[in-house]
Amino acid sequence: MSVFDRSDMKIWVTLGEDFVTAAELALRQAKKVRRRNRVSPTAPRRNPGHDTPLWNIVIEEMRGELKTYGAKSRLARFLEVPPQRISDWVTGERRVPDAETLLRILFWLQQRRAGLDIST
């Protein structure tokens, strides 16, 4: 005679299924939290504001140069970024570009001051 009968086995199978379901749910929630708290693997994210005084100067210079019609679109094509990104930087002040893009912006500003429009 066995130690467990069929009714005991059904309880253990049901409990096992419940544990698997609970583990899957916990894994899904852990992935959501990890996705929400994602950190850049290469560098910490810097938000513009009082802590970025040099970036604030660049924004002011860009605003002065982007007043003409179509200037944002031309700059976006020159930088190879979506036009909305220019607005994020200049109008919304929500993001800071990466180093290469910032160097291209500084070059563009320098050329604009020299009277050249290299973004056409």
C-alpha positions as CSV (number, residue, x, y, z in Angstrom):
1,M,0.0,0.0,0.0
2,S,1.4,3.4,-0.9
3,V,1.8,6.3,1.5
4,F,-0.3,8.7,-0.8
5,D,-3.6,7.9,-2.4
6,R,-5.0,9.7,-5.5
7,S,-6.8,12.5,-3.6
8,D,-3.5,13.4,-1.9
9,M,-1.7,13.6,-5.2
10,K,-4.3,15.9,-6.7
11,I,-3.8,18.3,-3.8
12,W,0.0,18.3,-4.4
13,V,-0.4,18.8,-8.1
14,T,-2.8,21.7,-7.5
15,L,-0.4,23.2,-5.0
16,G,2.5,22.9,-7.5
17,E,0.5,24.6,-10.2
18,D,-0.4,27.4,-7.9
19,F,3.3,27.8,-7.0
20,V,4.2,28.0,-10.7
21,T,1.5,30.6,-11.4
22,A,2.6,32.7,-8.4
23,A,6.3,32.5,-9.6
24,E,5.3,33.5,-13.1
25,L,3.4,36.5,-11.7
26,A,6.3,37.5,-9.5
27,L,8.7,37.3,-12.5
28,R,6.4,39.5,-14.6
29,Q,6.2,42.1,-11.8
30,A,10.0,42.0,-11.3
31,K,10.6,42.7,-15.0
32,K,8.2,45.7,-14.9
33,V,10.1,47.2,-12.0
34,R,13.4,46.6,-13.6
35,R,12.2,48.2,-16.9
36,R,10.9,51.2,-14.9
37,N,14.1,51.6,-13.0
38,R,16.4,51.1,-16.0
39,V,19.8,52.9,-15.8
40,S,22.0,53.7,-18.7
41,P,24.8,51.1,-18.9
42,T,27.3,53.6,-20.2
43,A,26.7,56.8,-18.3
44,P,24.5,58.3,-15.6
45,R,21.6,60.4,-17.0
46,R,21.9,64.1,-16.5
47,N,18.8,66.2,-16.6
48,P,19.1,69.8,-17.7
49,G,18.5,72.6,-15.1
50,H,20.5,74.4,-12.5
51,D,23.1,71.6,-12.5
52,T,24.0,72.1,-16.2
53,P,25.0,75.8,-16.6
54,L,27.1,75.2,-19.7
55,W,24.2,73.4,-21.4
56,N,21.9,76.2,-20.5
57,I,24.3,78.6,-22.4
58,V,24.2,76.4,-25.4
59,I,20.4,76.3,-25.3
60,E,20.2,80.1,-25.2
61,E,22.5,80.3,-28.2
62,M,20.5,77.7,-30.1
63,R,17.2,79.6,-29.4
64,G,18.7,82.7,-30.9
65,E,19.7,80.8,-34.1
66,L,16.5,78.8,-34.4
67,K,14.1,81.8,-34.7
68,T,13.8,81.6,-38.5
69,Y,11.2,79.4,-40.2
70,G,12.5,75.9,-40.8
71,A,15.7,76.3,-38.8
72,K,14.8,73.5,-36.4
73,S,14.0,71.1,-39.3
74,R,17.3,71.9,-41.0
75,L,19.2,71.5,-37.8
76,A,17.5,68.1,-37.2
77,R,18.6,66.9,-40.6
78,F,22.1,68.1,-40.0
79,L,22.3,66.4,-36.7
80,E,20.5,63.3,-38.0
81,V,18.0,63.3,-35.2
82,P,14.2,63.6,-35.2
83,P,12.9,67.2,-35.2
84,Q,11.1,66.6,-32.0
85,R,14.5,66.0,-30.3
86,I,15.5,69.6,-31.1
87,S,12.3,70.8,-29.3
88,D,13.1,68.5,-26.4
89,W,16.4,70.2,-26.0
90,V,15.5,73.8,-26.7
91,T,11.9,74.3,-25.8
92,G,11.1,71.6,-23.3
93,E,14.6,71.4,-21.7
94,R,13.9,67.7,-20.9
95,R,17.0,66.1,-22.4
96,V,20.7,66.6,-23.0
97,P,22.3,65.3,-26.2
98,D,25.1,62.8,-26.3
99,A,28.7,64.1,-26.7
100,E,29.0,63.6,-30.4
101,T,25.7,65.5,-31.0
102,L,26.7,68.2,-28.7
103,L,30.0,68.7,-30.6
104,R,28.0,68.9,-33.9
105,I,25.7,71.5,-32.3
106,L,28.7,73.6,-31.2
107,F,30.1,73.3,-34.7
108,W,26.8,74.4,-36.2
109,L,26.6,77.4,-33.8
110,Q,30.1,78.4,-34.8
111,Q,29.3,78.2,-38.5
112,R,26.1,80.2,-38.0
113,R,28.1,83.0,-36.2
114,A,30.5,83.0,-39.1
115,G,27.5,83.7,-41.4
116,L,27.3,80.2,-42.9
117,D,24.4,77.8,-42.8
118,I,25.8,74.3,-43.1
119,S,22.5,72.7,-42.3
120,T,21.0,73.5,-45.7
